[in-house]
Amino acid sequence: MLYDKLNYVLAVAEEQNITRAAKRLYISQPTLTAYLNRLEADLGVKLFDRSKTPVLLTKAGQYYIDEMKKIAVSEQLLRSGLKLIDKPDQTLIIGIGQVRGHHWLPMILPVFCSIHPNVNVQIIQSSETAMSEALQNRQIDVVFGVLPASVSNVELIDLMDEKIFLIAHKKYGLIPTSQRTEYSAASPYLLPDPERLNGLPFIIPHVNNGLYNSYEELIANNHIQPSRTITVNNLHTGFQLTSKGLGVQLVSGSILQIDENSSQKQNLDFCTLENMPQTRKCVAAYNPNNIKLNLIQDVIRIVRKDVIPGCELVHIIEPDH
């Protein structure tokens, strides 16, 4: 009684009129009214103030809807979990970072779902460290990204080397004004003196992000002391902050693929240092004994065929035959 016709309550709340709500639900107005009467009697509270027009939710009604929406989400999770337990080979769990997933998943999933229309897909978007641990614990089937060196007992497929460079607002003057038109993300300016970065604010990835180790190497090798750091979980958020002049950021080429605001890029200088990582390796990782190996191999093939060729600022690593 509490949950089976939640859409009835939602329709009345949205329409603020029982007649319109009944029409929307393709039921009669007396049927909807009778349902609301029974529900309110069962709960012992009034969900709607029906004495006025429009019909409005009471505080109890708003609380009911809020909590029932939570229950609906929990039910979906329960159903997904039960399906996964009952038929584990019919759900593929993919781990991928937020930035990479934003760009890659719309290209991967339409193709994968056309090949496997009856396979459920669960996406996990988290830090590379957390996803690597989940992969080793068999909680994720395949991970795409830059994995920690500590990952073991899994099959690693090299996909590409991503270009790494520094971005900074032009107000910091890292590139001479007269030379700015000569440099871009594809051809960044080589800073002749790392001291130029000393004392500047930095926007840095969270310690669990795969780029954090490259940031630490950059700082240590060049003896840079930032004046301030802003730590972000999402590198695209960091990009937005960098474009506002809040600091220098170490990024990979993948961040530019999802940013469509060219005016933000126009505010930025693209630089590199001689003594810093120039690339990072993106891989696919999975357990070779996974019962869903055919699904895993299919999604990797899709990434190789339909995703990576369109990636900019990368060196594609061809598969061994």
N, C-alpha and C positions, 0 to 999 in steps of 0.2 A: 504493500500500500504506500509506503514512504517513497519508494524509488521508481516503481514501474511506470509512472506517468509524470515524471519530472517535467517533460516537455509541455504538459498542460499548464503547470504553474508558471513556467518561463514565458509561455505565450501570453498569459493574462498580464504578467508583470511588464512585458514589452509593449503590448497593445493598449494596456490600461483601460480595456473595455472587454467585457465577457463575450458579447455578441461577435465582435471582430476576431477575438481569439478563437472562438468556436469555428468561425468560418475558415480561419487560417489552418485549423487542425482537422477540417473536414468532418466535424461532428456537430450535433445540434447544441444549441445554447442550453436547453434543460439538462442534457447529459453532462456538459462541463460544469454547470452550477451544482448538480448533484454530486459530482466527484469532489469539488471543492468543499462542499458541506461535509461530506464523509471524512475527508482528510483533516479538516480543521477540528472536527469532533474527535477524531482519533488522536490528534496531537494535543488537544485541549487548549489551543490558542487560535487567534484569528490571524491568518496570513495576509489578508487584504481588508482594507476598509472599503466595503461595498456600499456604504451609505451615501457616498458622494460620487460625483463624476468629475474627473476621471477616477477609475478604480485604482487605488494606490496600495503599495506594499506597506504593511506595518513593520515595525522594527523586528518583530518575530519572523515575519515573512522574508525580510532581507537576510536575516541570520540563517533561516532554513535554506534559502537558495545558495548562499555562500558555502554552507557546510555540505549540501547535497552535490555541489559541483566538485568539491574535494573527494567525496565518496565516489563520484563517477570516474574521476581520474584514478583513484585507488583500484576501482573495479577493472579498469582497462589494464592497469599494471598487473593485477592478479591474473586476468585472462591471458595476458602475454606470457607471464611466468609459467602458468599451467601448460600452455601450448609448448613452451620451450622445454619443459620437463617431459611432457608426453611425446613430443616429436622434435627432438633437438636438431635433427637434420633438415628441418623445414624453416629454420630461422638463422639468418646470417648476421652476425654481430660485427660491425665495422667500427674501428677506432680511428679517428682522424682529428687533427687540430682544428680550432675554430676558424682561423684564417683560410687554411687549405680547404677545409670542408665547405666553407662558404662558396669557394670558387669551383671545387671539383665535383661535389655531390650532384649538382644539377646536370652535369655531363655524364656521371657514372650511372646514376639510378634509372633514368629512362631506358638505357640500353640493357642494364642488368634485369630490370623488371619485365622487359619484353622477352628476354630469353628464359627467365624463370618467373612466370606470372603468379605461381602459387607459393613462392618462397617469401616469408616475412623477412623484413630487414630492420635491424635495430642499430641506430647510430649512437656511438659514444663519442662526445667531443670533450676532451679533457687535456691535461698536461701530458707530454710524451712520457714522463716518468711514471705517472699513474697508469697510463694505457699499457706501458711495457710490463708493469707488474701484473695487470689484469690479463694480459696475453699469456704470461708465464703461468698464471693460475688458471688458465683455460676459461676465463670469463669473457674474453674477446676472441673472435676467430681470426681477424686480420687487422693489422695496424699499418697505416700509411703515415710516414713522417720521418723526422730525424730522431733516432732512438739513442738512449744513453749507451755508452760503451759497455756498461755492466750487463746489458741484456744477454741472456744465454739460453741454450737449449731450444732455440727456435731457428727456423729457416729465414735467412735474410736475402732479399732480392734487391740488388742495386737498381734504382730507377733513373736517377739523375743527380748531377751536382748543381746546386743552386748558387748563384752569385751572391756574395755578401758585400755590403758597402754601408757607408755612413750617410745619413741625411741630416740636414740642419737648415733652419730658416736663414734666408739670405741676410738677415740683420746681423748675424754673427760674422759675416764677411770672410768665410773660409776660402772662397774662390775670388780672386781679383775681378772686379766688375767688368773690366775690359775683356776678360777671358771666359765669361760665363756661358756664352753661346757655343763654346767649343766642347762643353762637357754635359753628360747626361747619365742616367742610370746605367745605360749600356756602356758608356765610356766615362767613368767617374774621374774626377780630378785627384791626382796623387798629391796629398798634402806633403810638402817638403819638410815640415817641422811638426812633429807630434805635439810639441809644446803649445801649438795654437789651440789645442783642445783642453789644455790644463786650466782648471778653474771655471769651465763652462758647465752648465747644468746638463744632466743626461736623463733620458727616458729609457728605462731598462726593462727587460723581460723578467717575469717571475723566475725564481730559482729552478722551478720544475719545467720551465720551457727549454726546448732544445737549443735555443739561441743563447741562453744564459752563459754556457761555458765559453762560447765564442766571445761574448762581451767581457768576461773575466780575463780571458787571454789577451784581448785588446788592451785592457786597462793595465794589466801587469807588465806586458812586454814593452809598453810605451811610457810607463811610469806616469799615467794620467791620474789626476785627483779631481773628480767632479766637484763642483761647488754644491750641488744638490742632485738627488736622484728622485725620480717619480717611477715607481714600479707598477707595471700593468700586467694583467693576465692575458689580455687580448692585444696583439701587436697592431691590429688595425686601429684600436683606440689610441695606442701610442702614436701612430701615424697622424691621427687627427690633432693630437696635442703638439706634435712636432711642427705641423704646418701652422700652428698658432704661435710658434716661437718659444715654446716652453722648454726646449732642450734639444740635445743631439741624440739621435737614435741609431743603433745598429740594426739593420734590417736585411732580409733576403729579398730576392726579386719577386717572390710570390706575393708580397704585400701590395705591390703595384698593380697586380692583375685584377684585384677586386676594387681598387679605388678608381672611380670614374670621374672624379672631380679634377679636371685638368688645371683649374685655377689654383688648387692646393699645391700641385706639383710645381707650378710656376713660381711658387714662393720658396722653393727648396733648392739647396745646393747638394749635389751628389759627390761624395768624396771617398777616398780610400787611403790607407797607409801601407807603406811597404812591409811593416812588421805587424801584420794582422792577418787573421784567417780570410782568405779570398772566396772560399766556397764552403758549402756544407752538403753532405750526402743525404739525399732523401731515399728511403727504402720502403719496401713492403715486407712485413714480417708476419709469420704464421707458424703454427705447429704442424710439422709434416705428417703427424699421425692423426690429425683432425679428421673426423668422419665426413666433414663437409669439404673435403679437399677439392672436389670438382667445382663447388661454388666459389671457393677462394681463388682457384686458378682462373676462373672465368672473370672475376672482378679485377684481378691483376691484369689480365689481357685487355680488358676494357680501358683501364688506366693507361696502359702502354699505347694502345691504338687510338683512343679518342680524347685523351686528356693531355698527356705529356707533349705530343707534337705541337700543341697550342701554347705551351708554357714559354714565357719569355725569360731571358737572362739566365738560361740553364744550359748545361751540357748534358745531353741525353746519353745514358749508358745503355748500350745495346745488349740484349740478353745473350748469354753463351749458348751455343748450339752443340 
